[in-house]
Amino acid sequence: MRFPSAIVAKGAAILAALVILASAAPAGATDDVPEPDGVWTGPMHGPTPKTLKGAIVVDIPSLDALMAQRALFLDVGPADKKPADFPKDLPWLPIHRTIPGAVWMPGAGAAPLEPAREELFYKRVQELTRGNKSRPIVAFCHPDCWGSWNTAKRLVLKGYTRVHWYPDGIEGWQSAHETAAVKPDPAWVEAQP
């Protein structure tokens, strides 16, 4: 099959433009996202850093070991919102699935977090750890979400010494394990304005 010369020329021009664009990136450039100094206050969804100073970034085998150590798992993923076009005559019954045994504090990774909510967050973590700042804590939510990064960063800044961040979130856990349906942490939800 023969293509008209105009199509071949246009294809060659597009290919040349792509080669030029690819070579324009500086040598050694990566898609690494730099860590902010404090919590991230930009959009919550998008690429996150690969690191978190003061915390340990973990994978599935590390999570399995932390579960055996009875680490505190904090899920800060948002609650599902009822769609605007959801039928009014049907009950809205969202189910949040997470790592078994995790404490779900929807939205706790938001930034900025109102001072009263931030204070409640720290108080609740202190209660859950029984004041032990060296108890292992794992913060997670969903991939490419700053909420869990912010949560881990807040804990590091507050002096917790064994903070772990799981950037692959619930979806990463599901690739190797079953999840469990949970309700939001009552102390976190009941105190909402």
C-alpha positions in Angstrom: 0.0 0.0 0.0 1.3 3.4 -1.0 0.6 6.6 1.0 0.4 10.0 -0.7 3.6 12.0 -0.4 1.8 14.7 1.6 1.0 12.2 4.4 4.5 10.8 4.4 6.0 14.3 4.7 3.6 15.3 7.5 4.4 12.1 9.4 8.1 12.8 9.0 7.7 16.3 10.3 5.8 15.1 13.3 8.5 12.5 14.0 11.2 15.1 13.7 9.4 17.4 16.1 9.1 14.6 18.7 12.8 13.8 18.4 13.6 17.5 19.0 11.3 17.7 22.0 12.8 14.6 23.5 16.4 15.8 23.1 15.5 19.2 24.6 15.2 17.8 28.1 18.4 18.4 30.0 20.7 15.4 30.6 19.8 13.6 33.8 16.4 15.3 34.1 13.8 13.2 35.9 10.2 13.6 36.8 11.2 13.7 40.5 9.0 16.0 42.6 11.0 17.9 45.2 9.9 17.7 48.8 8.4 20.9 50.2 9.8 22.2 53.5 6.5 21.7 55.3 3.2 20.2 54.3 2.0 20.6 50.7 -0.7 23.1 50.2 -1.2 22.8 46.5 -3.6 20.4 44.7 -4.0 17.1 46.6 -3.9 14.9 43.6 -0.8 14.7 41.4 2.8 13.4 41.5 4.4 13.3 44.9 8.0 13.1 46.0 9.7 9.7 46.1 11.1 10.6 49.6 9.9 12.1 52.9 12.7 13.4 55.1 12.4 12.0 58.6 10.1 9.1 57.5 10.7 5.8 55.7 9.0 5.1 52.4 7.7 1.6 52.4 6.5 -1.1 50.1 4.3 -4.3 50.5 6.9 -6.5 52.2 7.7 -3.6 54.6 4.0 -3.2 55.3 3.7 -6.9 56.1 6.5 -6.6 58.6 5.0 -3.5 60.2 1.7 -5.2 60.5 3.4 -8.0 62.5 4.9 -5.2 64.7 1.4 -3.9 65.4 2.1 -0.5 63.7 -0.7 2.1 63.7 -2.0 2.3 60.1 -3.6 5.7 59.3 -5.8 5.9 56.2 -6.4 9.5 55.4 -8.2 9.0 52.1 -11.3 11.2 51.5 -14.8 9.9 51.9 -16.8 9.3 48.8 -19.2 12.1 47.9 -22.7 11.5 46.8 -23.0 12.2 43.1 -25.3 15.1 42.3 -27.3 12.9 39.9 -27.7 10.1 42.4 -31.4 9.0 42.6 -33.2 10.7 45.5 -35.3 7.6 46.2 -32.2 5.3 46.7 -30.1 5.1 49.9 -26.5 6.4 49.6 -24.4 3.6 51.1 -20.8 4.1 50.2 -18.3 1.5 51.4 -14.7 2.5 52.2 -12.2 -0.4 51.8 -8.8 -0.2 53.3 -5.9 -2.1 54.9 -7.3 -4.4 57.6 -7.0 -2.8 61.1 -6.4 0.7 59.7 -7.9 3.8 61.4 -9.7 5.9 58.8 -9.5 9.6 59.3 -11.0 11.0 56.1 -9.4 14.2 55.0 -6.8 14.3 57.8 -4.0 14.9 55.2 -5.6 18.1 53.8 -3.6 21.3 53.8 -4.2 23.7 55.1 -6.0 22.0 57.9 -8.0 24.2 60.2 -6.1 24.7 63.5 -8.8 22.9 65.5 -8.8 19.9 63.2 -5.0 19.8 63.2 -5.1 19.8 67.0 -7.7 17.0 67.0 -5.5 15.0 64.6 -2.5 15.2 66.9 -4.7 14.5 70.0 -6.2 11.4 68.2 -2.8 10.1 67.2 -1.5 10.6 70.7 -4.5 8.5 72.0 -4.0 5.8 69.4 -0.3 5.5 70.2 -0.9 5.9 73.9 1.6 8.7 73.9 4.4 6.6 72.5 6.1 8.7 69.8 8.3 5.8 68.9 5.4 3.5 67.9 5.5 2.7 64.2 2.9 4.6 62.2 2.1 4.1 58.6 0.3 6.9 56.7 -1.4 6.1 53.4 -4.4 6.9 51.2 -4.2 6.6 47.3 -1.4 6.8 44.8 -0.5 10.3 43.6 -2.2 11.8 46.6 -0.5 14.4 48.9 -2.8 13.6 51.8 -0.8 10.7 53.1 2.5 12.5 52.4 1.2 15.5 54.5 0.1 13.2 57.3 3.5 11.6 57.5 5.2 15.0 57.4 3.0 16.4 60.2 3.9 13.4 62.3 7.6 13.9 61.6 7.4 17.6 62.5 5.5 16.7 65.7 8.4 14.5 66.8 7.2 11.0 66.0 10.3 8.9 65.3 9.1 5.8 63.4 6.9 7.3 60.7 6.4 5.3 57.5 4.8 6.5 54.3 3.1 4.1 51.9 2.7 6.1 48.6 1.1 3.2 46.7 -2.0 3.4 49.0 -5.0 1.2 49.2 -4.7 0.3 45.5 -1.1 -0.9 46.1 -2.2 -3.0 49.1 -5.0 -4.6 47.0 -2.5 -5.8 44.5 -1.2 -8.3 47.1 -3.8 -8.5 49.8 -7.5 -8.3 50.7 -9.0 -5.1 52.0 -11.6 -4.6 54.7 -14.6 -2.3 54.9 -14.3 0.3 57.6 -16.2 3.2 59.0 -14.5 6.6 59.8 -12.8 6.9 63.1 -15.7 8.1 65.4 -13.6 10.6 67.4 -12.5 12.2 64.1 -15.9 12.3 62.5 -18.0 13.3 65.5 -15.8 16.3 66.1 -16.3 17.7 62.6 -18.1 21.1 62.5 
